[in-house]
Amino acid sequence: MAAGLRLGPVLRYVDWDAGERATIWVEADRPCTAEVRCAGGGGGETRTFRIAGHDYALIPVTGLTPGTTTPYEVRLDGRVVWPLADSRYPASTITTPRPASDEVRITFGSCRWSAPPGDGKVGEGRVGDGKDPVGPDALDKLAARLCADPDAVRPDVLLLLGDQVYADETSPATRRWLADRRDLREPPGPQVADYEEYTHLYYESWLDSGVRWLLSTVPSCMIFDDHDVVDDWNTSAAWVADMRRTGWWRERILSGLMSYWVHQHLGNLSPAELDADPLYTAVRSVPDGTELLREFAAGADEDPTTVRWSYRRDFGRTRLLMADTRAARVLDEKRRSMLEATEERWLREEALADRADCDHLLVGTSLPWLLPPFMHDAETWNARLCRGERGARWARLSEAVRRKADLEHWAAFPESFERLTRLLAEAGTGPGAPATVCVLSGDVHHAYIAEPQWRAWPEAVPDARVLQLTCSPVHNRIPRSLRWAFRFGWGRAGRRLGRVLARHGRSGRPVVDWRRTGGPWFGNQLMTLTLRGRSADLRLEHAQEDSGLVTVQEETLTSGR
């Protein structure tokens, strides 16, 4: 029987140095040779590799022409499997940048719960009979706009900043599928338990017809957040100890890391980085790489210094540093840190390297650096109490509050918050500084723009404009009570209450003050940064059921002067 295409294609890496290379990810339904052929020449092929009974390939594409948009097809063992025979979508294409291009358009967001409305079947797209329970999907609406207008401006890259799948919040259809496999009365119940169940989440998410086409034609960069594994993943040392005492956690964490490596991490890497990756070489050299990958995942869980999930991408003179703020944590209460030492050193070195070659520095972190001030003060207060600032009784109570209220952002790691603030300021200061330093985040299910106020800053005021840009969710909901809480957190009363908590926790004032300059905006949404030379423009769009993506905010962040 001929090989078939089970998932993909997903266009991942596109070369911005020479504009001649790309990588495309696919899953086949059996071992085969996976090939990409481009119209007018160019392409590439590779053999699939096997993980847990699934066959994958990351196809290297070469011979592309800079500054062009090239249609392509995917073949498995020589047979065309993409585009689909009955496809109603335009041809999938690879767009390469013009030589020395100084313009890049980056669309970003996070938190995409993928269940279709009406509980439709996996792969049917959003064609169910009912209304979408969490509102229209912003990625679906982006796909619909690009399909309807071939001349519409497309993003050069799509940044997905975490919670690409929800391992702990499954759809009714997925729960029924899980119930056919095992007894849901046993832990972890209706959550995913193993690698096979993770693959079902990716099918549910990426086989949506509009999103499948969008991912086939717009390059993507990804990083995990907690729901890719479980809510509050690595929130504290006590949390990890509790999870490791359960009978189901080890399989969950190994499967989560394995599936992330296959479906998301590999595509973040350049061809040169892939060639130098010993695990990627190893799994492709054996008939079945499952045990190799499983050993790697076990080591990564035990010791985060053995792996780097963070990565750097350059889009002309725009530099993206995507930081792992989940797996790289140090959780000992006495030396708690968002990033372990080698990871933090990597971020610092990459942020400060060759600044004369960088007009815009983007730091992707799933968790916002700047929160509503009350939330920041509450998290810092909680961190001090968990450390024992007010004694053992307060510490025990505060650990329960930390888990219940999701107090685990940068503010919950006070020393890390201060070091990141100083790094961003340093990166934006002095000769050769970029025009903007932007932290791109999601997680909190609303969108906003926040900007540091440097009046009391004890060091040189940055020359760059430093901003927190937060956009979430792509497709999820936020209860009305939390909307009120976020608004309160930005208001004067929230600031005053936050100062009370700070005094009780003996935490003092943050190293920098900040204010909200845009938002909060609620709904399913995407932000787009357009960077030209040293200018930067921002657009926020909401997904509307009947109107597609509707612009709700546009502003110039810097004019380039």
Summary of the structure (lengths in Angstrom):
residues: 561
radius of gyration: 22.8
end to end distance: 61.6
largest distance: 70.5
contacts: 1958
relative contact order: 0.12
helix: 34%
strand: 26%
